[in-house]
Amino acid sequence: MRDPGLQPERTALAWQRTGLSAAVVAVLLVRSGIVHGSALEIAAGACAAVVVALSALAARDVPAARLRLGLTTLAVVACGLCTAASLLVQS
């Protein structure tokens, strides 16, 4: 028989890992944006920072609400689009 207490703990840990990786990405994108003078990279870093904030909220309140999950997905997609646009502009 399964212990129902493990699934929420695994979900919270997954949100913590998501937040940690997004924080690293945000710092690297903002640093790169400052070094290269790219507003798109700074915007991508800001989107990644939004992911950090949303994942911190989700890690505390399991299960995550659909709205929060949708906003996190939207922020990740925006981060990717800004990064891709930045790479196209620099080419």
Secondary structure, DSSP 8 states (H G I E B T S, - for coil): ---TTHHHHHHHHHHHHHHHHHHHHHHHHHHHHHHHT-HHHHHHHHHHHHHHHHHHHHHHSSS--HHHHHHHHHHHHHHHHHHHHHHHHH-
